[in-house]
Amino acid sequence: MKSTNRLFLLICISLSFLSLGQDNNQSQRGKLISEQFIGSIPFSEINNNLPEAKELEGDISEIPKYDIDFYRIVYTSIFMDKTIQLSGLIIVPKSKERLDLIQYHHGTMLPYPLPNGEGSLDVPSLYDCKPNKDYKAQYETRLFGNYLASYGYLVSMPDYVGYAVSDQFEHPYSVNNILANQSVDMILATKEFCNKMNIPLNDKIFLSGWSEGGAVSVATQKLIESKYVGELYVTANAPLAGFYNTPYYVRKIMKKFPTINKDVDGALDVLIWALYAVNTYSQGLPIPNNEIFKYSVKNQLDVLKNRPNSIPAKLFKKLKKSNLQKLIAKYEQHALAKNWQPIAPIYFHHGTDDDIVYYDNNVEYAIRNLNKLGGRCELRKYEKHDHYTL
């Protein structure tokens, strides 16, 4: 009897330590570690920092109202059950008003530098506030970050894991659940930053993002409205060109790709990277890479830089039925088109000719399903616009 009691006591103590470890892990989320002032841009120079504005259909030159200050922050988050450090950018308008916060989530950025300043060099925290030397480099920061902040929002822009201070890790591309948690941590760190710097904030939180970031902005709202009730409040969300109904497309793609013998370079990097990341970083054991790919894949760089060609039939194996079902289940973990009720309104923006993140069976499907459950979702439809012209 005594041995039974002793065993029971040991189990209780062990469970207590496990529980404490989990709580301690969660308690380390979203803590501000450091902030660094980068520089300022007067409102009169905002338009000069976006020479691409001449390509836009509308005139945005009247938007800037305030000078803006830039800060690079480092904060805590969680990745693969470990506390890590992430980085991001905060842009503060020099306004005397209490500020609304908008968090913008950037689109796909390849996880290595490109010669023209894009790729991993494009992440928000690496912006130096200077006119860009390379066309299109830091485009999203110069457009969304600068203009939203100079209009009067306090803007936060997470880098995500895999970039800048966390570039020793892989980026879990399109793994929305992980990225949403890290997005919330950026919001928490931004609030701590504002409190430290005596910057007055309203309770309102606006969300937006493009491409991968469009989906992350929706996933972030879903997470906040389910796990942060009473702590954080989303006012509205405006995702651009995001993938919401991914299981539908991965089923089609994985059945079709092993039969395609022509070069389809276009969106292949995006599709194959997402496939690798969702399989690797979702809950549940990953399908072995050699049961999916015909070439050696050990990491994300193999998928992207070491891919031997752009012909799907030479890259993909025909999946066993059981593996296809496992893969679909992994994508279901991160799908955003059904099975939850948005509380804050979502204004979806999408181009009808998007050949990277498809319009059909994606954005309208999401709106229909979410509104059936009581959501307030609307579509901003851009006829004849593709993924980039949007």
Secondary structure by P-SEA (a helix, b strand, c coil): caaaaaaaaaaaaaaaaaaaaaaaaaaacccccccccccccccccccccccccccccccccccccbbbbbbbbbbbbbcccbbbbbbbbbbbcccccbbbbbbbbbcccccccccccccccccccccccccccccccccccccaaaaaaaaccbbbbbccccccccccccccccaaaaaaaaaaaaaaaaaaaaaaaccccccbbbbbcccaaaaaaaaaaaaaaccccccccccbbbbcccccaaaaaaaaaaacccccccccccaaaaaaaaaaaaacccccccccccccccccccccccccccccccccccccccccaaaaaaaaaaaaacccccccccccccbbbbbcccccccccccaaaaaaaaaaaccccccccccccccccc
